[in-house]
Amino acid sequence: MAKFPATLFLRAGSANSVIARLLLAVGGGLLSSLAYPHAGIWPIIFPAIIALLLSVRGLGFWPAFWVGYLGGFFFYVSQIGWMSLYLGPVPLLALSILEAFFFGLGMAVIAGVWRWISSGPRGRLHSIRVSLAIATIWTLREWVSINLPYGGFPWSRLAMSQSESPLANWVYFGGQPLLTFVVILLASLVVTWVIEARKLGWRKPITGFTLGLVLLLVLVPISTVIPNQPERGTLVIAAVQGNANAGLFANPERGSILRNHLAATKLIPSVANGQKVDVVVWPENASDINPLADAVTGDAIRRLVDDKLKVPLIFGTITERGGELYNSSLFWQPGRGVTDWYDKKRPVPFAEFVPDREFWYSVAPDLIGLISHGYTFGTRDGIFNLGNKPLGVLICFEIAIDDISRDLVHSGAQVILSQTNNSDFGRSDETFQQVAIAKLRAIETGRAVVNDSTVGVSAVFGPDGRVLNQLPTFEPGVMVTKVPLRTAITPAMMFGSALDLAFNAAGLVLLAFAYGRRSLRVKKKAPSAG
């Protein structure tokens, strides 16, 4: 480690010193936050990535790791500040430090692969080869971050920054991993061309291959028309936002959250304007009393559904079965009661459950002690059958998990209902980031997505990502929206899992060649014993 500062002074483009590298890493990490909602200045992600890439170019593994670690820390901490609203800075810092570790590893591998490719023969396609390798490693690193450990942290993907960008339609073809790949590929092409041009005194023109690839990456999503017409008719959905203090760590008056949603539901007739509503949706945790365990609450829901709505109600509550707690969505039908339910398959670690509780309690007893109980992982499918119309249901952060959406579509969902509770995050960027994911999911799945929140942002997106309806935040309201029901399978749903495997396999092959060959060279240079 004593050689670390000296190693950093390797020449790398405009980053000629350790200070310049560290400034590039910190600046790139911080700048990235402006590309994500709520600010949503999506073009800024490109200079942010360029700065991060230049900060590690030419470095060995460990120097690149530490520079990348610093950049990764600021990349995350600047985007997810909402984590500190109720629990203070410790969870925010802990998660950012953990994710920065994976980020640093990814940047170190990028630096190594970059050096390996650049050490070989150069040709007209050199910039493209380097850029494809960088994009592959970055996408692999992102997959690791969103899956490990404890299910990972499926947030802060490059794709999230592009929900309002002309590039967003790439998710139709390959989901968020493909969109991330395209974003990093475009940024890498700029970096590699600038480096090559600078070496030649800015006399190097952009090759036809590079220009053609850039045009392809930009024009394909712009020219793609996403199908959005009904294939199985339409459905009129009334999604209710109760504006309730329903946070995990809130302490509202018992029954107040339910009362808020009952009151907001009364707005349906005035909003519907004569439309016949087919189903009513409440968000996650909309009833703070389990109607299956409390007779008074159950009777209130029954009277609402049977006597007033006369259509099914889908709503979130906490249920208990066999001594275990579940974050559930109930499907309550007129005259029949609860006919189906969905339990959240992926509770949020360190919020809805504590993995390895004894260990983490020994590390941070005050924080872990706040999570007095944990929710059990659900095993039921998320399909509610409304006659012959399968509705796909997921809960809160599950909108950010690729496999959940894929499973719903392959199980027959013709529309997706995303029930969420953003109360814990106040007026922060979190809810805007989540609704950006919901928009991308609509395009990716080819399904209308109803993002119904306790406090907002609540919005309905068509299968092409177009906003069909939306409510202001922190106000009670109802969205009555006619959505198309679709059954077609998008390329992303058909090939998304295979694309993940392809990116990961290609990244591992690049890693093996870059560092495997280096190890062989070191062994050959080593003096023989005796």
N, C-alpha and C positions, 0 to 999 in steps of 0.2 A: 504493500500500500504506500510505502515511502516514495515509490517512483511514479505514483499516480499523477501529481501535478505536472511533472516534466513531460509525461506521455501525452498530456492533453494539448501540448503546444505544437502537435503535428499540424502542418498546413492543411486546411480544408476549405477551398473556395475563399469566401470573404471572412471566414471565421479563423483568424490567425492567432488567437491566444485563448487561454483558458477563460478569461473574462468574457471575451466575445462569444465563446461557446455557451457559457452559462447564461449569458443574456439572451442568446437565441433560444435556449431551452426554456427558460422562465417566460420569456416574451411569447413564444409560440404556445406554451401551455395556457397562459392567461388569455391571450388573444382568442383562443378557440371558443371560449365561453360566449363571446358575442355572436357566434354563428348559430348557437342553439337558442331555442325559445326560452325566454320571452323576447329577448332582443331580436333574435331571428334574422341577423344580417348574414345570410347563408354564404355569400362569396368570401367572407373573412376566413372560412375554414381553410382555404387554399394557401394564403400567406402564413397562416398558423402552422400548417403541415410543412411547408417549405422551410420555415425557421427550425422546426424540430428535426427535420432531416439533415439540414446543414450543420446542426449542432453536433452530430455524431459522425459525420462523413470523415473517413480516413482514420478513425480511432480503432484501437484494439478492443477486445471484448470488454474487459473490466472498466476502462475509461468510458467507453460508450454506454455501458450499463449505468454507471453513476450519473453521467450527464442525462441519459434518458430517464433515469429514476427521478431526477429533479424536474425535468420537463413533464413527466407523467404525473407527479404530485400536483403541480399547479394546473395541469390539464383537468384533473378530477376535482380538486378542491374548489376551483373557480366555477365549476358547473353544478355541483351538488350541494351548495351552501345551505339549501333548504333542510338538509338532514339535521342541522344544529338548532332548528327552531325550538324544539321542545326538550331535547336531551343535552343541549350544550355542545361544545366543540369536540368533545372526546370521540363520539361515533364518527363525525365527519373526518377528523384527522386519522382515526384508525382505518377507516375504509379507504381513504385516499392514499395512505401509506401502503396498504396491502395492494391496491390496484396499481400503484406506482411500481411495485416490484415486478409485476407482469409486464408493465409498460417498458420498464428498463430492460428486461430480458429481450423483449421484442426489438427495441432499438439497438441493442447490442448485436443481435442476430442480423438485423438489417445492415449494420455497419460491416459485419464480417462477410456477408453475402455480396455486398456492394464491392468490397475490396477484392474478393475472389474473382468476380466477373470482370472487373476492371484490370486485373492482372493478366488476363488472357488477351488474345488478339482482338483488336477493335475493327469494327466495320461499320457499314451504313446503319445497321440495326443495333448498334451498341446501346444507344440511349433507350431504345425500346426494351432490350433484354434486361437492362438494369431496372427500368421502371416496372416491368412486369414482376420481377423478383421482389422488389420492395413492396409492391401492392399485395403480393401473395403472402409475404411474411407478416405484414400488418394485419391482413384479414385473419390469418391463423392466430396471431396474438389476441385479436379481438374475440375470436371464438373461445380461446382459453379464459379470457377475462369474464365472459358472460356465462361460463359454465362451471368454473372452479374458483374457490372451494364452496362447498355447501350449496351447490346450484348456481354459484356465480352471481355477478351483478350485471344484469342485462340492460345497462344504461350507458349513456355517453358514447354510443357507437357513432361513427362518422355519418352513417345514414340518417341518424336523427336530425342532424343539422340541415338536411336537404329536403325536408317535407314540403317546403314552399318553393323549391328550386325546380327549374326545368328538367333536372336530372332525376327527379323523384320517380318517374315512370319506369326506371330500371328495376324497381322492386317487383314489377309485374312479371319480369322475366326470370328473376332469381332471388327475390327477397332482399332483406337488408344486407346480407353479406355481399351480394353482387353490387349493390349501390355503394357500400363502403369501398369495395375493390375499385370501382370506377373513379371515385373521388380521389383516392390515394394515387391511382395510376395517372390521373390528369396532373396532380401536383408534382409527381415524380418526373413526368415528362418535361415539365417546365424546369425543374431543378437540373436534370441531366443535360438538357439543351443549353442552359445558361452556363453550366460548368464547361462544357465543350466549347461553346462560343467564346468564353472568356480566355481560354487557353490559346485560342487563335486570334486574339485581339478583336473579337466581335465580328470576325469575317465569316463565321460559319453560318450558312443559311439553314433553315429548318428543312430537313429532308422530306421528300414526298411521302415516305412511309410514316414518318412522325406526324406530319400534317394530316394525312389521311386517317390515322388512328384517332387523333384529337377530334376531327370532324365526325367520325363514326360515333365516338363516345357521346358527343353532344347532340347530334342530329337524330340518332335512333330514338331516345326518349321524347324528344320534341315532336317527332313525326308519328309517334305511336298513338293510335286512338284506342283507348281502353273501353271494352264493351261494358255498357251499363244498362242495357234494356232488360226488362223482366223476362224471365224464361219460364217461371212457374207462377205468374200473376204478381200481385202486390200485397203488401200488408201495411195497415195503418197502425203505427205504434205510438202510444202516448208515454213518453219518458218523463218522469217527475224528478225535479230537483227540490229537495225539501229545505235547503239552507239550514242544516242542523249541525250542532256541535257534536260530531260523532267520532272524534279522534280516538285512537287507541288509548291515549293517556289523558283523555278528557274525563271530567266527572260531572256530567249533566244530571239534572233531575230525572229520576227514573220515569221512563215513558215519554219524555219530552221529544226525543228523536222521532219516535213513532207518531206523536201528535203533529209534528212539523210536516211529515209526509202525508198524513191524513188531510191536513189543512190544504197543502199544495195540490193534492189530488182533486179537490173541489173546483180547481181552475180548468179542468179538462173540458167541460161543456163550452165555456167561453172561448177557449183556444181552438177547439175542434171545428167550430163554425159549421156544424151540421154533418161533418164527416163521421162515419161509423167507425169507431175505434175497435180494432181486433184484439189488442192485448195492451195491458198497462205494465210498465216497468218502473220499479223503484231501484235505487242504487244499493251498493254494498252497505251492510249495517244499517239499513233504513229502519228496521224495527229493533230497538234496543232491548226488547223483551221477546223471548222465544214464544211464539204463539202456540207451539206444540206442547209447551210445558206450563203455560199460564192460561187458564180457562177464560179469563176476562179479555185478555189480548186476542186469543183465538176467536172469541165471539165477535170482537170488534172487526177483525179481518173478514170473518165470514159474512157479517152484515154488509160490509163495504162491497165485497165481491158479488154476493148473491142479490142484494137489493138495489145497489146503486150502480156499480160498474157493469155487472152482468156479462163481463168478459174476464178471461184469466188475468191474474196478477202475478208477476214475477218479482220477487223482492229478496233482499239480503238480510240475514239475521245470524246469530250464533246459536247453534244447536248442540245438543248433548245426547250421545248414544253410547251405551255400554261404559259409562264413566269417562268418555273421551269427548273433547270439545272440537267442533268443526266450524269453520267460516263457510256458511252455506248460502245457497240461493234456492228458494222454494218456488215451486210452480203450483199455484193455488187456483183451482178451477171452480166456476159457479156450480153449486149444488153437490160438489164432490170433495172439496177441500184440497189438501196437498196430494197430488197424484205423482209427483216426481220431485227430485231435488238433486242439486249438484254441490259437492263439497270441494273447496279450493284444493287443487292438486299440489300447488307449489306455494305453501305459506312462506312469508318473507323471513329469512333467518335474522335473528337478533331484533325482531319486531313482533312476529307472530309465534315464534318458537326460538328456543336457544339450543343450538347443536352443541354437544359436548359441554353440557351445562356446568358440571363440576369444575372443569378446567377454567372456563371463562369466568365463572363466579369467583374463583381464586384470584383472577387477574383484575377484575373490575366489579367487586361485589355490589357497590351502590347502583351501578347501571343495570347489571343483570338482575338485581333484586326488584327493579321496576317491572320486569316481565314476569308476573306472578304465575302465569299459566301459559301453556303452549297449545297451539292448534294441531290436530292430527292431519296428516296428509290424506286427501280424498282419493278415492279409487273409482268412483262412478264416472260415466261419460258426461259430457256437458251438453247433451242434446235433449231439448224439451220438444215433444211432438204436439204441435197445435193443429189437430186434425192431421192432414197430410202435408203439413208445413213444418219441417224440422228447424228449430231455432237453436243456434249455437250460443252457449253461455260460458263466459269466463269472468274471473273476479280480479279486479284491480291490477296489480303489477303483472299478472299473467298475460296482459296485452303485449308485454315486452319479450315474452318467451316464444321463440319460433315454433317449437314443437307443439305447444298448446293450440295455436291457430291452425297448424297443419292437421292435427288430429281432428279438430272440429270440422274442417272442410271435408276431409276424407271420411268422416262419419256421416256426412250428408247435410251439414248445416247450410241453409239457404240465406241466412242473415246472421250476423254476430252481434250479441248483446254484451257489452263490456260494462259491468257494474263496478263502480269504484267509489272510494271514500278518500277524498283529498283534505279532510278537515285538519289533519295534523300538520299540514304544510302551509297553512294560512294563504297569504297572497303572494307566495314565492313563485319561482319559475317552475316548480315541480309539476303543477297541473298543466301548464302549457307544454312542457316537454312530453307529458304523458299523452296529451291529445294529439301531438305531432306523430307519436308512434301509432295511435289509433288511425290516423289518416293514411299512413304508410301501409298499415295492415289491410285497410280497405282495398287499396290498389293491388297489394300482393295477393290477397285471397280472392279478389273478384267478388266480394260480398259487401253489401251495405253494413256499416259498423255504427252501432248506437253506443256512444260513450256517455253513460249516465252517472253523474257524480252527485255526491251529497251537497257540495257547495260550488261546483263548477271547476274547470270548464266542462260543461255538458254540450255535446255536439253530435250531429248525425252526418255521416259521410256516405256518399254514394260509392258504388263499386269502382268508380274512376277517381275517387278522392275528393270529388266536389262536395263542398259544404251544403247540405240540404236543410239544416236547421241548427240553431245554436242559441244558448241562453247566456245572459250576463252572469258573472260570478257573484256569489254571496247574495243572491236574491232567490226567493222561492219562485218556481215557474214550472211550465210544462211545455215539452216539445211534442206536438202532434204531427207526425211525418208519415207520408206514404213512401214506402221503400220498395225497390224491386227485389224479387226473390230470384236467385240465380243458382244454377247447378253446374255450370261449366267450370272446368278445372284449369286454372291459369298455369303458365309454364313454371312459375315459382312454386306452386303447390305440387306440380308434377315432378320437378327436378331439384327442388330446394335442398333436400337432404343429401342427394348425390353431389350437389355443388359444394356443400359443406365438406364432404369427404374429399372431393377433388382439391379444394384449396388447402385443406390440412395435409393431404398426402404430398402435394407439390411443395408445400412449405417445409415439410420434414425432409424431402429429397434435397432441396436447396441447402438446408442446414447440414445434412450429412456430407454433401459435396464440399461445402465451404470449409467446414471444420474438420471433416474426416481427412481430406487431402492435406490440410495444414499439419495435422498430427503425423501423417506419413512422412512429410518433408522434414519435420523436426526429428523423427526417429532416424531418418537416413543421414542427417547431419551429425547425429550424436556419435562420439568416438566409440569404437568397439572396445569391449572389455578385454584386456590382455593384449 
